[in-house]
Amino acid sequence: PGLRFFVPVLADYRELEPVVQRTLRKLAARGISITGVGPVDVRFGDVTVYATTGGRLAIGVKASVRAREGGASATGEAWLSALPYNDPGSQYVRARNIQLATRTDSRAVDLLIRLLDTTQVQEAVALALQHDFGPDYRKVIDKAHRAIGHRREGDFILSTTITNVVNGHLRVTGAGLFLPVRAEGDARIDYRPRG
């Protein structure tokens, strides 16, 4: 009885990368201080986001950091990992458990590692990874409704009404963040011969 269909909503990781980069650059403009080092000058470069094990995201951040006092500096790339999630029925995605994923004994990159291990940077990354699937979600449902909502097939008219839409839990996939959506409704087929 009724109509049930599943609609995939997918956010490509490439869409998240410039958002994380902009957020980190704004943080650098406001100023960052590292415990035991003090204020630092930071230039954030490219950001890379991809799926990794355990349903987590890997976030690679290229940066140059120089201590204002003492002259210590480092340039390179370091990695964080984050666990994206959504509340039941919500299209709003957040990230939690931001962790430093890079470990090294190199003194040359120690300052960079300490930079990414600061609460300021990790909170900025968590903020940048927030994404509201709501607008995409509504577009997909509207498109699905238009595609099958009322259409003629020969002498038959198919009309549908979507009565309920529910999304599941976010999943990290190789192609992007995947939000499964289930829609239910009523369908009717009328025989209406042409002319």
ROFIVEX-637086 format. One record per residue (C-alpha): x, y, z; residue number from 1; residue in one letter. Coordinates in steps of 0.5 Angstrom, whole numbers, plus 500, padded with zeros to 3 digits. Example, Ala and Ser with C-alpha at 12.3 -4.5 7.8 and 13.67 -1.06 7.14 Angstrom:
<px = 525	py = 491	pz = 516	num = 1	residu = a>;
<px = 527	py = 498	pz = 514	num = 2	residu = s>;
% end
This chain:
<px = 500	py = 500	pz = 500	num = 1	residu = p>;
<px = 502	py = 507	pz = 498	num = 2	residu = g>;
<px = 509	py = 509	pz = 495	num = 3	residu = l>;
<px = 516	py = 508	pz = 498	num = 4	residu = r>;
<px = 522	py = 511	pz = 495	num = 5	residu = f>;
<px = 530	py = 512	pz = 498	num = 6	residu = f>;
<px = 533	py = 518	pz = 496	num = 7	residu = v>;
<px = 541	py = 519	pz = 496	num = 8	residu = p>;
<px = 544	py = 526	pz = 499	num = 9	residu = v>;
<px = 551	py = 526	pz = 498	num = 10	residu = l>;
<px = 556	py = 532	pz = 500	num = 11	residu = a>;
<px = 563	py = 532	pz = 496	num = 12	residu = d>;
<px = 569	py = 532	pz = 500	num = 13	residu = y>;
<px = 571	py = 538	pz = 495	num = 14	residu = r>;
<px = 566	py = 542	pz = 498	num = 15	residu = e>;
<px = 568	py = 542	pz = 505	num = 16	residu = l>;
<px = 575	py = 543	pz = 504	num = 17	residu = e>;
<px = 575	py = 551	pz = 502	num = 18	residu = p>;
<px = 570	py = 552	pz = 508	num = 19	residu = v>;
<px = 575	py = 549	pz = 513	num = 20	residu = v>;
<px = 581	py = 553	pz = 509	num = 21	residu = q>;
<px = 577	py = 560	pz = 510	num = 22	residu = r>;
<px = 575	py = 558	pz = 517	num = 23	residu = t>;
<px = 582	py = 557	pz = 519	num = 24	residu = l>;
<px = 585	py = 563	pz = 515	num = 25	residu = r>;
<px = 580	py = 567	pz = 519	num = 26	residu = k>;
<px = 582	py = 564	pz = 525	num = 27	residu = l>;
<px = 589	py = 566	pz = 523	num = 28	residu = a>;
<px = 587	py = 573	pz = 522	num = 29	residu = a>;
<px = 584	py = 574	pz = 529	num = 30	residu = r>;
<px = 591	py = 571	pz = 532	num = 31	residu = g>;
<px = 593	py = 564	pz = 535	num = 32	residu = i>;
<px = 597	py = 563	pz = 541	num = 33	residu = s>;
<px = 600	py = 556	pz = 543	num = 34	residu = i>;
<px = 601	py = 554	pz = 550	num = 35	residu = t>;
<px = 609	py = 554	pz = 552	num = 36	residu = g>;
<px = 610	py = 558	pz = 545	num = 37	residu = v>;
<px = 606	py = 564	pz = 546	num = 38	residu = g>;
<px = 603	py = 568	pz = 540	num = 39	residu = p>;
<px = 604	py = 565	pz = 533	num = 40	residu = v>;
<px = 604	py = 568	pz = 526	num = 41	residu = d>;
<px = 600	py = 563	pz = 521	num = 42	residu = v>;
<px = 599	py = 562	pz = 514	num = 43	residu = r>;
<px = 594	py = 556	pz = 512	num = 44	residu = f>;
<px = 595	py = 553	pz = 505	num = 45	residu = g>;
<px = 591	py = 548	pz = 502	num = 46	residu = d>;
<px = 586	py = 543	pz = 506	num = 47	residu = v>;
<px = 585	py = 536	pz = 504	num = 48	residu = t>;
<px = 579	py = 532	pz = 507	num = 49	residu = v>;
<px = 577	py = 525	pz = 505	num = 50	residu = y>;
<px = 574	py = 518	pz = 508	num = 51	residu = a>;
<px = 578	py = 514	pz = 513	num = 52	residu = t>;
<px = 577	py = 508	pz = 518	num = 53	residu = t>;
<px = 572	py = 508	pz = 523	num = 54	residu = g>;
<px = 567	py = 513	pz = 520	num = 55	residu = g>;
<px = 572	py = 518	pz = 521	num = 56	residu = r>;
<px = 574	py = 524	pz = 516	num = 57	residu = l>;
<px = 582	py = 525	pz = 515	num = 58	residu = a>;
<px = 583	py = 533	pz = 515	num = 59	residu = i>;
<px = 590	py = 535	pz = 512	num = 60	residu = g>;
<px = 592	py = 542	pz = 513	num = 61	residu = v>;
<px = 598	py = 545	pz = 510	num = 62	residu = k>;
<px = 601	py = 551	pz = 514	num = 63	residu = a>;
<px = 607	py = 555	pz = 516	num = 64	residu = s>;
<px = 608	py = 558	pz = 523	num = 65	residu = v>;
<px = 613	py = 562	pz = 526	num = 66	residu = r>;
<px = 613	py = 564	pz = 533	num = 67	residu = a>;
<px = 613	py = 571	pz = 534	num = 68	residu = r>;
<px = 618	py = 571	pz = 540	num = 69	residu = e>;
<px = 624	py = 566	pz = 539	num = 70	residu = g>;
<px = 624	py = 565	pz = 532	num = 71	residu = g>;
<px = 622	py = 558	pz = 532	num = 72	residu = a>;
<px = 618	py = 556	pz = 525	num = 73	residu = s>;
<px = 615	py = 550	pz = 521	num = 74	residu = a>;
<px = 612	py = 549	pz = 514	num = 75	residu = t>;
<px = 609	py = 543	pz = 512	num = 76	residu = g>;
<px = 602	py = 539	pz = 513	num = 77	residu = e>;
<px = 599	py = 535	pz = 519	num = 78	residu = a>;
<px = 593	py = 531	pz = 519	num = 79	residu = w>;
<px = 587	py = 531	pz = 524	num = 80	residu = l>;
<px = 581	py = 526	pz = 524	num = 81	residu = s>;
<px = 574	py = 528	pz = 526	num = 82	residu = a>;
<px = 567	py = 524	pz = 527	num = 83	residu = l>;
<px = 562	py = 527	pz = 523	num = 84	residu = p>;
<px = 555	py = 526	pz = 526	num = 85	residu = y>;
<px = 547	py = 528	pz = 525	num = 86	residu = n>;
<px = 542	py = 527	pz = 531	num = 87	residu = d>;
<px = 536	py = 523	pz = 529	num = 88	residu = p>;
<px = 532	py = 526	pz = 523	num = 89	residu = g>;
<px = 536	py = 532	pz = 523	num = 90	residu = s>;
<px = 539	py = 534	pz = 516	num = 91	residu = q>;
<px = 545	py = 538	pz = 520	num = 92	residu = y>;
<px = 551	py = 535	pz = 520	num = 93	residu = v>;
<px = 557	py = 536	pz = 526	num = 94	residu = r>;
<px = 563	py = 534	pz = 527	num = 95	residu = a>;
<px = 566	py = 531	pz = 534	num = 96	residu = r>;
<px = 572	py = 528	pz = 537	num = 97	residu = n>;
<px = 577	py = 532	pz = 533	num = 98	residu = i>;
<px = 584	py = 529	pz = 534	num = 99	residu = q>;
<px = 591	py = 530	pz = 532	num = 100	residu = l>;
<px = 592	py = 524	pz = 527	num = 101	residu = a>;
<px = 600	py = 526	pz = 526	num = 102	residu = t>;
<px = 605	py = 524	pz = 530	num = 103	residu = r>;
<px = 612	py = 525	pz = 529	num = 104	residu = t>;
<px = 619	py = 526	pz = 533	num = 105	residu = d>;
<px = 621	py = 531	pz = 528	num = 106	residu = s>;
<px = 623	py = 538	pz = 531	num = 107	residu = r>;
<px = 622	py = 541	pz = 525	num = 108	residu = a>;
<px = 615	py = 540	pz = 524	num = 109	residu = v>;
<px = 614	py = 540	pz = 532	num = 110	residu = d>;
<px = 611	py = 547	pz = 532	num = 111	residu = l>;
<px = 606	py = 545	pz = 526	num = 112	residu = l>;
<px = 604	py = 539	pz = 530	num = 113	residu = i>;
<px = 603	py = 544	pz = 536	num = 114	residu = r>;
<px = 599	py = 549	pz = 532	num = 115	residu = l>;
<px = 594	py = 543	pz = 530	num = 116	residu = l>;
<px = 593	py = 541	pz = 537	num = 117	residu = d>;
<px = 591	py = 547	pz = 540	num = 118	residu = t>;
<px = 583	py = 548	pz = 542	num = 119	residu = t>;
<px = 583	py = 554	pz = 538	num = 120	residu = q>;
<px = 584	py = 550	pz = 531	num = 121	residu = v>;
<px = 581	py = 544	pz = 533	num = 122	residu = q>;
<px = 574	py = 548	pz = 535	num = 123	residu = e>;
<px = 575	py = 552	pz = 528	num = 124	residu = a>;
<px = 575	py = 545	pz = 524	num = 125	residu = v>;
<px = 569	py = 543	pz = 528	num = 126	residu = a>;
<px = 566	py = 549	pz = 526	num = 127	residu = l>;
<px = 568	py = 549	pz = 519	num = 128	residu = a>;
<px = 565	py = 542	pz = 518	num = 129	residu = l>;
<px = 558	py = 543	pz = 520	num = 130	residu = q>;
<px = 554	py = 543	pz = 514	num = 131	residu = h>;
<px = 546	py = 543	pz = 513	num = 132	residu = d>;
<px = 544	py = 538	pz = 509	num = 133	residu = f>;
<px = 537	py = 542	pz = 509	num = 134	residu = g>;
<px = 537	py = 546	pz = 503	num = 135	residu = p>;
<px = 540	py = 540	pz = 499	num = 136	residu = d>;
<px = 535	py = 535	pz = 502	num = 137	residu = y>;
<px = 529	py = 540	pz = 500	num = 138	residu = r>;
<px = 531	py = 540	pz = 493	num = 139	residu = k>;
<px = 532	py = 533	pz = 492	num = 140	residu = v>;
<px = 525	py = 532	pz = 495	num = 141	residu = i>;
<px = 522	py = 537	pz = 490	num = 142	residu = d>;
<px = 525	py = 534	pz = 484	num = 143	residu = k>;
<px = 523	py = 527	pz = 486	num = 144	residu = a>;
<px = 516	py = 530	pz = 487	num = 145	residu = h>;
<px = 516	py = 534	pz = 480	num = 146	residu = r>;
<px = 519	py = 528	pz = 477	num = 147	residu = a>;
<px = 513	py = 523	pz = 479	num = 148	residu = i>;
<px = 508	py = 528	pz = 482	num = 149	residu = g>;
<px = 503	py = 528	pz = 476	num = 150	residu = h>;
<px = 505	py = 525	pz = 469	num = 151	residu = r>;
<px = 502	py = 522	pz = 464	num = 152	residu = r>;
<px = 504	py = 515	pz = 461	num = 153	residu = e>;
<px = 500	py = 514	pz = 455	num = 154	residu = g>;
<px = 492	py = 513	pz = 457	num = 155	residu = d>;
<px = 494	py = 513	pz = 464	num = 156	residu = f>;
<px = 495	py = 519	pz = 469	num = 157	residu = i>;
<px = 500	py = 517	pz = 475	num = 158	residu = l>;
<px = 499	py = 522	pz = 481	num = 159	residu = s>;
<px = 503	py = 522	pz = 487	num = 160	residu = t>;
<px = 503	py = 526	pz = 494	num = 161	residu = t>;
<px = 509	py = 525	pz = 499	num = 162	residu = i>;
<px = 506	py = 525	pz = 506	num = 163	residu = t>;
<px = 513	py = 523	pz = 510	num = 164	residu = n>;
<px = 520	py = 524	pz = 509	num = 165	residu = v>;
<px = 525	py = 522	pz = 514	num = 166	residu = v>;
<px = 533	py = 522	pz = 514	num = 167	residu = n>;
<px = 537	py = 517	pz = 517	num = 168	residu = g>;
<px = 544	py = 517	pz = 520	num = 169	residu = h>;
<px = 550	py = 520	pz = 516	num = 170	residu = l>;
<px = 555	py = 516	pz = 513	num = 171	residu = r>;
<px = 562	py = 517	pz = 511	num = 172	residu = v>;
<px = 563	py = 514	pz = 504	num = 173	residu = t>;
<px = 569	py = 514	pz = 499	num = 174	residu = g>;
<px = 565	py = 519	pz = 495	num = 175	residu = a>;
<px = 563	py = 524	pz = 500	num = 176	residu = g>;
<px = 558	py = 525	pz = 506	num = 177	residu = l>;
<px = 552	py = 520	pz = 505	num = 178	residu = f>;
<px = 545	py = 522	pz = 508	num = 179	residu = l>;
<px = 540	py = 517	pz = 507	num = 180	residu = p>;
<px = 533	py = 519	pz = 506	num = 181	residu = v>;
<px = 526	py = 515	pz = 506	num = 182	residu = r>;
<px = 520	py = 518	pz = 503	num = 183	residu = a>;
<px = 513	py = 515	pz = 503	num = 184	residu = e>;
<px = 507	py = 517	pz = 500	num = 185	residu = g>;
<px = 500	py = 516	pz = 496	num = 186	residu = d>;
<px = 500	py = 514	pz = 489	num = 187	residu = a>;
<px = 494	py = 514	pz = 484	num = 188	residu = r>;
<px = 493	py = 511	pz = 477	num = 189	residu = i>;
<px = 487	py = 514	pz = 473	num = 190	residu = d>;
<px = 485	py = 511	pz = 466	num = 191	residu = y>;
<px = 484	py = 517	pz = 462	num = 192	residu = r>;
<px = 484	py = 516	pz = 454	num = 193	residu = p>;
<px = 487	py = 522	pz = 450	num = 194	residu = r>;
<px = 481	py = 525	pz = 446	num = 195	residu = g>;
% end
